[in-house]
Amino acid sequence: MSTQRSGRVQEALRQEISRIVQGQMKDPRIGFITITKVDLTKDLRYARVYFSVLGEHKDKLLALKGLNNSKGYIKVILS
């Protein structure tokens, strides 16, 4: 599989996940976050999503918990 295609899919996923997190999720633990990067496996089956959070360490941990609890919802929206 070409790395160019993989890069396009990663960027599309990053944009779509950002849109979902910022527009559709109502979890108060998720404050101001930015989806910074998405890494995909070569077969495009698994993705690792990186994000940054504005705030203190406590805010980052709360955002991580909120995102982990919402990952099923995000997967359903993406499919």
ABEGO torsion letter per residue (X at the ends): XBAAAAAAAAAAAAAAAAAAAAAABABAABBBBBBABBBBBAAGABBBBBBBBBEBAAAAAAAAAAAAAAAAAAAAAAX
